[in-house]
Amino acid sequence: MNGLSPDRAALDSLELFATQATQLIDNYLQYSELHSRIESLTSGLQRQQKLLKVSQNDLPLLLRKDLEQTISLNNLDYRAQHVRAGLPLLDLSAASWMPLRPCWLLAAKR
């Protein structure tokens, strides 16, 4: 080197350093982007897991409500069939609150 301009070895070294610096910056940007995506996906997964836990806790209540609605619909269908056929209706509301009697109690009355 003569002090005024770099020789070929110095230029090659600078070029190699610039290439490595560019790759380092690109890698850092990709890492930052992937890290951000991982954090976003992790928080989304945690939200989904919380929602799953809540829905699993609510499932028995929803099933009970579904059963109640099914029973109500069956009672309405029963009444509609009897109304269409002109048959008298039993008072289902009175029968629905009465407890079921054990079979041995019914047999004892005979």
Secondary structure by P-SEA (a helix, b strand, c coil): cccccccaaaaaaaaaaaaaaaaaaaaaaaaaaaaaaaaaaaaaaaaaaaaaaaaaaaaaaaaaaaaaaaaaaaaaaaaaaaaaacccccaaaaaaacccccaaaaaaac
